[in-house]
Amino acid sequence: MQGAAVPDADYGRRDLSVVAFVILVVAWLAVLRLVGWLAADSVVSDDGRLLTTDDVVWALVVPIGAACAFVYLAIAVLGWWRPLLYDPKPVQRWVWAIPIILLVAIVGGINYGELADKGVGFTLALLLAALFVGFSEEGMFRCIGVTTFRRNGFSEGRVALWTSALFGLVHVTNLIGGDSKAFAQAVIVSFAGYFFYLIRRVSRSNTLNSVLHGLFDFTLISSTQILPEGGAVHLGVLLAPLVYVVVGILVLVKRHHIEPVGPDAPAMDPVTA
């Protein structure tokens, strides 16, 4: 259900309806797909593997970079730098466990050996592409999405639900590229979206969740897509489902202890007041 209006001081000066946000997401996807299609002729590999620096640049950096630029142009037009840099809704301190668990998985899961073989240029290009993913998706869903639903008076639980569900839903579009696992991926990504939403709130801005999102994708790509044909999948890829299970259990157990308590709590949550 919708509630009271949200103060402009916390969420920016301009409004965006939920329908307009969905249209913005579709436009963002269109930019990603169109630029990816235009750049496809420059990609050497045709099986999704990334074996050269040029592959990384044309398959990832260029299209995802364009989509990322689209997101931050939208934020600039909306005047929503404030909600990008500051989240006025804190959570309890135990939620810091989520980014810590994610960081441990990132450090332990990166395929250092294969990256060393590929070279510094390849590694930096892949890291840039992964960070573009993190800042693009978090900017769209955890900044613009969260702000849109809050400004339209949704309770914080529904803000988390709908932004995470829409985040998962956009990954169904991977069916266009022939990914038969797109539906399962969408469900998993929805849960990941909720975890990144909590990281945004505990860190009080949209930066840490964006960085960790990008680095987590960097870990997964280095464990799968940069391997030569016939190469064994790196152990790091197994950390993704393990992280989701561990964090999922933690959140489930602590689900009644996420929102802040004490005299300041109501003032920090004008949506549900």
Sequence and secondary structure as in RCSB ss.txt:
>XXXX:A:sequence
MQGAAVPDADYGRRDLSVVAFVILVVAWLAVLRLVGWLAADSVVSDDGRLLTTDDVVWALVVPIGAACAFVYLAI
AVLGWWRPLLYDPKPVQRWVWAIPIILLVAIVGGINYGELADKGVGFTLALLLAALFVGFSEEGMFRCIGVTTFR
RNGFSEGRVALWTSALFGLVHVTNLIGGDSKAFAQAVIVSFAGYFFYLIRRVSRSNTLNSVLHGLFDFTLISSTQ
ILPEGGAVHLGVLLAPLVYVVVGILVLVKRHHIEPVGPDAPAMDPVTA
>XXXX:A:secstr
 B S   HHHH S    HHHHHHHHHHHHHHHHHHHHHHGGG   SSS   SHHHHIIIIIHHHHHHHHHHHHHH
HHHT HHHHH  S    GGGGHHHHHHHHHHHHHS HHHHHHH HHHHHHHHHHHHHHHHHHHIIIIIIIHHHHH
HTTB HHHHHHHHHHHHHHHGGGGGGGT TTHHHHHHHHHHHHHHHHHHHHHHTSSHHHHHHHHHHHHHHHHHHT
TS TT    GGGGHHHHHHHHHHHHHHHTGGG S  STTTGGG TT  
